[in-house]
């Protein structure tokens, strides 16, 4: 019996259920880091399906709606037109249908076709009257177009320019020192010389370029005349300005005096007349900025803004390279565009600073800063309520610890020095500061980067700016600028620096301006 009882007990014990224990849920995965979110979003934004995000195509509008959808999902308030995120930028696709330029004299008749030789300028800028499309007059050579003091010459003195066609060379005369030569290459100098000549009411002005600028004219001509149309401001308006034509000194032939360049003296080109007729074609292009706002927490300061900007467009479809024709623009400026979204999301989740934060994704930067020009001339908030603008363009490449800042030294009247000092302070207090490179922070630098991104249109309104970039690289404006080459950790660190710098400005009781400029 006992043996059997023991056996039964043993079997029963083996068949009984073990004691129950409560099942523990698996630990939740940690939330993605900023670097991980940036990588995920950038792969989508710089995907081949976006077809290069060129602003004058439907793909530019798709990029704007992509950003708007992400802002909507994050619950960030819109600040565009009609209560939405998009701000329509009324541009037109403008190109030259035909153009004819002739130079006649008693013994010759020369035709100079539109193209790399001569290119009509359709518009001189938003808000200005337009150039006429037909012009004729006697040719006058005005040397280098100089009438400002300091160059030892006045090329306009003694010349009769009314109703004439005035030709000048956009270069520095021999013997000019390097500082003045650099000043003449500043785009503002060309504008000053054009303005001085226009005041004397010529029929047309022909500007002849040399060097690197002359080399860029064929691409400009292609944009004006072939199917790869360039974006221009709408050309409906009074045509009151003289015709303006760009060309190259090398190809100018009958437009230059005998003996040029050895003899650069200003004088009428006796017996020579120039005539021009240009036909323009315009198509409306649906282009959009994207605008969002995070309201400030201080009742007295919430109606002033710190603006963050990037450009959402790129250069579209290009000549195939190893079978790839889509310029994805992962760094230019997918990196800045996606960084702004992450910055906005984190600013939204954090305690709001005293001033409001304005986020603007500009269109048409690659075509001529058109989106930022429209936004600053038609702002969604009063332009003088924007106390600073932090521009972000190409921030995901090169040395992990290097960063370029542009603006504190380049902007006129020292208007960005205080803002630059704030950025430097925030950077130096971080756990892993960037090594700041200031080589490009000069208006006379050959790359002219101060004038080449959207911050410039804000700076023209007296707004302090800092332009953040990690620099150019071999993939700049090529189909090889792809998401797999972006350093996501560096991109995240740059975004954190920019956000913290903007928040510091937003919490300051005063505008980031030198005392002499505070009003």
VOGU-3710 file (C-alpha; in Angstrom, 3 decimals, decimal comma):
1> xxxxxxxxxx> 0,000/0,000/0,000  2,573/2,485/0,987  4,533/1,906/-2,115  1,459/2,425/-4,244  0,442/5,486/-2,268  3,861/7,007/-2,756  3,689/6,286/-6,454  0,250/7,895/-6,730  1,401/10,966/-4,851  4,413/11,267/-7,104
11> xxxxxxxxxx> 2,270/11,036/-10,239  -0,230/13,549/-8,838  2,519/15,978/-8,002  3,883/15,711/-11,537  0,471/16,433/-13,048  -0,431/19,397/-10,838  -0,167/23,002/-12,204  2,796/25,135/-11,052  2,095/28,206/-8,955  0,847/31,160/-11,110
21> xxxxxxxxxx> 2,998/34,297/-11,498  1,895/37,659/-12,940  3,203/38,311/-16,513  5,259/41,519/-16,771  4,761/43,716/-19,855  7,774/44,185/-22,080  9,484/47,524/-21,443  8,442/50,279/-23,866  11,098/51,160/-26,422  12,766/54,510/-25,770
31> xxxxxxxxxx> 11,434/57,401/-27,870  13,491/58,116/-30,980  16,289/60,613/-30,602  16,335/63,817/-32,631  19,036/62,314/-34,837  16,860/59,274/-35,546  13,806/61,392/-36,358  15,849/63,659/-38,603  17,245/60,684/-40,485  13,786/59,159/-40,965
41> xxxxxxxxxx> 12,204/62,425/-42,153  15,113/63,389/-44,381  15,034/60,074/-46,239  11,375/60,798/-47,045  11,848/64,477/-47,946  14,906/63,818/-50,143  13,450/60,683/-51,738  13,447/60,209/-55,510  9,645/60,487/-55,421  10,026/64,217/-54,677
51> xxxxxxxxxx> 11,775/64,635/-58,065  14,181/67,255/-56,764  11,597/69,723/-55,317  12,194/72,377/-57,973  10,081/75,410/-57,060  8,705/76,047/-60,558  7,252/72,533/-60,805  4,443/70,750/-58,920  7,161/69,059/-56,870  7,929/72,330/-55,098
61> xxxxxxxxxx> 4,284/72,575/-54,016  4,391/68,883/-52,944  7,379/69,662/-50,716  5,467/72,530/-49,115  2,456/70,303/-48,415  4,752/67,585/-47,002  6,076/70,064/-44,433  2,590/71,410/-43,683  1,310/67,890/-42,998  4,106/67,253/-40,503
71> xxxxxxxxxx> 3,388/70,520/-38,699  -0,311/69,698/-38,569  0,425/66,266/-37,093  2,609/67,898/-34,431  -0,125/70,371/-33,485  1,936/73,451/-34,324  -0,138/76,517/-35,166  -0,305/77,657/-38,813  0,563/81,243/-39,756  0,188/81,348/-43,540
81> xxxxxxxxxx> -2,625/82,655/-45,735  -6,276/82,277/-44,718  -5,475/80,474/-41,491  -3,449/77,699/-43,132  0,231/76,829/-43,288  0,844/77,860/-46,908  1,645/81,382/-48,055  1,146/81,737/-51,792  4,124/83,292/-53,559  2,748/84,887/-56,756
91> xxxxxxxxxx> 5,491/84,179/-59,222  5,447/83,574/-62,921  7,529/81,403/-65,166  9,018/83,998/-67,496  11,164/83,396/-70,528  12,234/85,071/-73,722  10,255/83,891/-76,735  12,373/85,898/-79,137  14,933/88,686/-79,107  16,817/90,566/-81,766
101> xxxxxxxxxx> 19,761/92,886/-81,193  21,433/94,804/-84,021  24,304/97,246/-84,313  24,392/99,364/-87,444  26,846/101,881/-88,833  27,412/103,531/-92,191  29,441/100,536/-93,345  28,156/97,499/-91,415  25,121/95,741/-89,941  25,664/93,178/-87,151
111> xxxxxxxxxx> 23,063/90,937/-85,526  23,758/89,692/-81,991  21,297/86,920/-81,042  19,997/86,286/-77,550  22,167/83,801/-75,710  25,608/83,918/-74,213  26,391/87,129/-76,129  23,505/89,277/-74,869  20,734/88,488/-72,388  17,783/90,808/-71,623
121> xxxxxxxxxx> 16,971/91,260/-67,935  13,190/90,832/-67,496  12,935/92,499/-64,067  15,168/94,429/-61,703  13,307/93,339/-58,581  10,014/93,146/-56,703  8,228/96,505/-56,514  10,267/98,270/-59,194  8,934/99,359/-62,586  9,817/97,017/-65,443
131> xxxxxxxxxx> 12,318/97,567/-68,258  10,962/98,401/-71,699  10,978/95,655/-74,336  12,004/97,827/-77,305  14,874/100,283/-77,405  17,003/102,125/-79,956  19,709/104,749/-79,744  23,262/105,836/-80,426  25,910/103,783/-78,609  27,925/105,420/-75,838
141> xxxxxxxxxx> 30,786/103,648/-74,063  30,927/104,544/-70,348  34,110/102,716/-69,336  33,500/100,937/-66,017  30,411/103,006/-65,204  32,189/104,685/-62,288  31,003/107,976/-60,894  31,650/107,371/-57,192  34,554/109,174/-55,505  37,637/107,194/-54,570
151> xxxxxxxxxx> 38,483/105,602/-57,903  40,343/108,504/-59,492  37,957/108,716/-62,441  34,398/109,652/-63,367  33,332/107,636/-66,393  30,048/109,517/-66,746  31,463/113,040/-66,728  30,784/114,954/-69,909  28,710/112,208/-71,521  25,257/112,847/-72,957
161> xxxxxxxxxx> 23,271/109,724/-72,002  19,624/110,685/-72,528  17,992/108,385/-75,106  21,341/106,699/-75,765  22,351/103,044/-75,370  25,028/103,043/-72,665  27,649/100,272/-72,509  29,933/99,702/-69,507  32,164/96,906/-68,221  31,437/95,435/-64,785
171> xxxxxxxxxx> 35,035/95,143/-63,634  37,698/97,248/-61,945  39,985/99,489/-63,992  43,722/98,762/-64,015  45,638/100,028/-60,997  42,766/99,747/-58,518  43,865/98,268/-55,190  42,469/94,938/-53,973  40,018/96,478/-51,476  38,375/98,705/-54,085
181> xxxxxxxxxx> 38,436/95,868/-56,633  36,550/93,669/-54,158  34,068/96,476/-53,477  33,311/96,765/-57,194  32,491/93,048/-57,284  29,879/93,498/-54,561  26,413/93,158/-56,214  25,397/96,426/-54,564  28,077/98,251/-56,562  26,528/97,118/-59,830
191> xxxxxxxxxx> 23,149/98,327/-58,595  24,641/101,705/-57,675  26,187/102,133/-61,114  22,996/101,113/-62,892  21,032/103,555/-60,744  23,377/106,448/-61,483  23,105/105,845/-65,231  19,314/105,360/-65,133  18,904/108,783/-63,554  20,138/110,222/-66,855
201> xxxxxxxxxx> 17,348/108,453/-68,750  19,117/106,347/-71,385  17,151/104,155/-73,800  19,049/101,039/-72,717  22,015/99,927/-70,617  24,322/97,065/-71,620  26,484/95,601/-68,845  29,463/93,548/-70,035  30,915/91,000/-67,579  34,354/89,468/-67,311
211> xxxxxxxxxx> 35,835/86,508/-65,443  33,636/84,196/-63,370  30,492/86,266/-63,883  30,899/86,034/-67,638  31,151/82,271/-67,296  27,787/82,134/-65,538  25,905/83,904/-68,343  25,333/80,846/-70,571  23,421/79,130/-67,754  21,394/82,292/-67,197
221> xxxxxxxxxx> 20,656/82,482/-70,916  19,491/78,864/-70,939  17,099/79,604/-68,101  15,609/82,501/-70,048  15,267/80,815/-73,404  14,874/77,022/-73,209  12,457/74,591/-71,554  14,203/74,713/-68,147  12,375/77,931/-67,305  13,502/80,139/-64,466
231> xxxxxxxxxx> 11,229/81,665/-61,899  10,804/85,418/-61,975  8,579/87,944/-60,194  5,280/88,633/-61,947  5,879/91,015/-64,841  2,519/92,785/-64,937  3,231/96,452/-64,342  4,368/99,716/-65,902  7,393/99,498/-68,189  9,232/102,683/-67,351
241> xxxxxxxxxx> 12,863/101,682/-66,877  15,463/101,550/-69,627  16,085/98,144/-71,160  18,870/96,321/-69,292  20,997/93,743/-71,105  23,819/91,557/-69,787  26,640/90,316/-71,978  30,289/89,311/-71,958  33,123/91,661/-72,804  34,818/88,843/-74,711
251> xxxxxxxxxx> 31,932/88,568/-77,199  30,938/92,247/-77,291  32,689/93,121/-80,580  30,834/96,113/-82,064  29,691/97,299/-78,617  33,223/98,209/-77,526  35,467/101,017/-78,774  38,537/100,471/-80,892  41,530/99,913/-78,645  39,689/98,291/-75,761
261> xxxxxxxxxx> 40,881/97,266/-73,168  44,104/99,212/-73,534  42,073/102,355/-74,127  39,204/102,376/-71,611  38,278/106,055/-72,003  34,543/106,880/-72,007  33,264/108,252/-75,309  30,429/108,082/-77,858  30,843/105,304/-80,394  30,293/107,677/-83,278
271> xxxxxxxxxx> 28,171/106,366/-86,130  27,009/103,209/-84,320  23,385/102,643/-83,350  21,911/99,815/-81,339  18,345/98,517/-81,580  16,630/95,787/-79,602  13,253/94,082/-79,493  12,358/91,417/-76,920  9,207/89,299/-76,643  8,514/87,782/-73,218
281> xxxxxxxxxx> 6,179/84,912/-72,294  4,771/84,356/-68,792  3,049/81,417/-67,108  1,770/81,556/-63,529  3,571/79,129/-61,226  1,879/77,808/-58,041  4,618/78,302/-55,437  4,290/78,366/-51,648  6,152/79,273/-48,502  5,204/77,354/-45,343
291> xxxxxxxxxx> 4,709/79,349/-42,133  4,059/78,219/-38,545  4,187/79,945/-35,176  4,685/79,043/-31,529  3,108/81,807/-29,429  5,180/83,546/-26,788  4,347/83,367/-23,107  4,817/87,031/-22,172  1,892/89,348/-22,864  4,202/92,278/-23,541
301> xxxxxxxxxx> 6,677/90,433/-25,782  4,533/87,783/-27,485  3,813/90,154/-30,397  7,494/90,158/-31,324  9,151/87,218/-33,077  12,361/85,286/-33,495  12,254/83,832/-37,000  13,842/80,552/-38,092  14,205/79,908/-41,821  15,199/77,224/-44,325
311> xxxxxxxxxx> 14,407/76,691/-48,007  12,259/73,778/-49,106  13,159/73,774/-52,825  16,077/72,271/-54,731  17,171/72,096/-58,387  14,972/69,276/-59,715  15,950/67,056/-62,652  19,509/67,323/-63,959  21,727/65,775/-66,612  22,015/62,047/-65,756
321> xxxxxxxxxx> 25,064/60,944/-63,812  25,600/57,183/-63,629  21,949/56,728/-64,552  20,614/59,116/-61,879  19,015/62,414/-62,906  17,191/63,435/-59,684  18,935/66,060/-57,551  17,595/65,019/-54,148  19,017/67,978/-52,228  19,425/66,052/-48,981
331> xxxxxxxxxx> 21,854/68,610/-47,581  20,686/71,536/-49,734  18,376/72,191/-48,009  16,638/69,027/-46,902  18,866/69,113/-43,829  17,728/72,605/-42,857  14,066/71,984/-43,702  13,808/68,848/-41,561  15,850/70,444/-38,772  13,304/73,287/-38,585
341> xxxxxxxxxx> 10,487/70,770/-38,140  12,290/69,046/-35,260  13,129/72,410/-33,709  9,486/73,471/-33,904  8,298/70,202/-32,344  10,697/70,509/-29,423  9,955/74,186/-28,908  6,242/73,363/-28,882  6,742/70,698/-26,194  8,987/72,887/-23,997
351> xxxxxxxxxx> 7,927/75,916/-21,921  7,329/78,662/-24,459  9,770/81,586/-24,396  8,605/85,157/-23,854  8,670/86,113/-27,537  6,916/84,096/-30,218  8,862/81,779/-32,520  8,156/82,057/-36,259  9,160/79,197/-38,566  9,313/79,877/-42,324
361> xxxxxxxxxx> 10,190/77,395/-45,063  10,920/79,523/-48,149  10,374/78,456/-51,744  12,362/79,594/-54,765  15,680/80,106/-52,968  17,536/78,254/-55,696  15,932/80,456/-58,350  16,799/83,779/-56,752  15,604/84,001/-53,111  12,065/84,629/-54,343
371> xxxxxxxxxx> 10,196/83,084/-51,411  12,073/85,085/-48,795  11,812/88,240/-50,890  8,038/87,802/-51,045  7,749/86,961/-47,345  9,756/89,979/-46,194  7,814/92,333/-48,470  4,453/90,696/-47,597  5,035/89,345/-44,065  2,334/87,565/-42,073
381> xxxxxxxxxx> 3,437/89,615/-39,036  4,708/93,208/-39,048  8,232/93,104/-40,432  9,532/95,320/-37,623  8,214/92,834/-35,057  10,816/90,270/-36,189  13,753/90,857/-33,844  16,123/88,292/-35,394  16,299/85,678/-38,152  18,291/82,452/-37,914
391> xxxxxxxxxx> 18,791/80,969/-41,376  19,612/77,284/-41,842  20,991/75,996/-45,153  23,128/72,861/-45,611  23,902/71,747/-42,047  24,508/67,995/-42,343  27,972/67,403/-43,823  31,732/67,803/-43,358  33,768/67,698/-40,121  31,576/66,644/-37,145
401> xxxxxxxxxx> 32,686/69,586/-35,010  32,918/72,404/-37,572  30,275/75,031/-38,309  30,283/78,214/-40,373  28,515/81,362/-39,153  27,820/84,197/-41,593  26,323/87,565/-40,721  27,876/88,987/-37,554  30,758/90,483/-39,548  29,069/90,773/-42,962
411> xxxxxxxxxx> 25,868/92,643/-42,133  26,090/96,434/-42,471  26,342/98,796/-39,505  27,176/95,932/-37,149  23,472/95,064/-37,011  24,156/91,347/-36,409  27,084/91,532/-33,964  24,969/91,201/-30,811  23,050/88,240/-32,255  26,362/86,630/-33,199
421> xxxxxxxxxx> 27,626/87,062/-29,641  24,504/85,305/-28,301  25,090/82,360/-30,649  28,742/82,196/-29,572  27,734/82,207/-25,897  25,205/79,396/-26,354  27,726/77,377/-28,346  30,541/77,791/-25,813  28,288/76,672/-22,951  27,270/73,429/-24,681
431> xxxxxxxxxx> 28,788/70,107/-23,673  30,425/69,715/-27,082  30,909/73,153/-28,669  31,359/73,536/-32,399  34,547/75,012/-33,774  33,212/78,135/-35,494  34,717/78,997/-38,871  34,311/82,681/-39,789  36,211/82,676/-43,076  33,053/83,238/-45,129
441> xxxxxxxxxx> 31,696/85,978/-42,884  32,747/88,875/-45,089  30,767/90,620/-47,846  33,925/90,655/-49,985  34,553/86,882/-49,821  34,745/85,429/-53,377  31,878/82,976/-52,727  29,593/85,892/-51,725  27,626/83,586/-49,378  26,226/86,509/-47,405
451> xxxxxxxxxx> 24,115/87,370/-50,464  23,252/83,811/-51,529  20,651/82,568/-49,053  17,334/83,731/-47,636  18,702/85,611/-44,616  19,828/88,388/-46,977  16,259/89,545/-47,621  15,703/89,871/-43,859  18,996/91,717/-43,378  17,927/94,263/-46,016
461> xxxxxxxxxx> 15,116/95,245/-43,635  17,576/95,868/-40,804  16,841/92,559/-39,047  19,826/90,925/-37,285  20,636/87,596/-38,926  22,950/84,643/-38,529  23,335/82,130/-41,345  24,266/78,625/-40,152  25,906/76,199/-42,577  28,352/73,312/-42,416
471> xxxxxxxxxx> 29,785/74,332/-45,759  30,005/73,323/-49,388  31,111/69,888/-50,584  31,692/67,872/-53,752  27,990/66,904/-53,971  26,719/70,512/-53,921  24,075/70,933/-56,662  24,690/67,422/-57,980  22,526/64,321/-58,068  24,896/62,793/-55,497
481> xxxxxxxxxx> 23,589/64,999/-52,646  21,706/62,092/-51,065  20,368/61,270/-47,601  22,847/58,452/-46,933  25,681/61,026/-46,831  24,137/63,124/-44,058  25,716/62,983/-40,604  22,501/62,737/-38,568  24,247/63,215/-35,232  25,893/66,420/-36,425
491> xxxxxxxxxx> 22,631/67,601/-37,952  20,925/67,054/-34,591  23,624/68,961/-32,707  23,435/71,928/-35,090  19,639/72,009/-34,764  19,876/71,981/-30,976  22,357/74,877/-31,033  20,142/76,958/-33,329  17,020/76,303/-31,261  18,749/77,188/-27,986
501> xxxxxxxxxx> 20,194/80,362/-29,518  16,751/81,373/-30,795  15,162/80,658/-27,426  17,825/82,790/-25,718  16,968/85,694/-28,010  13,244/85,091/-27,455  13,672/85,321/-23,674  15,744/88,507/-23,801  13,913/91,710/-22,817  15,762/93,690/-25,521
511> xxxxxxxxx> 16,295/93,279/-29,244  19,683/91,823/-30,250  20,940/95,087/-31,703  23,939/97,276/-30,839  23,000/100,187/-28,592  23,519/102,650/-31,445  20,812/100,911/-33,514  18,228/100,416/-30,761  15,283/102,761/-31,121
//
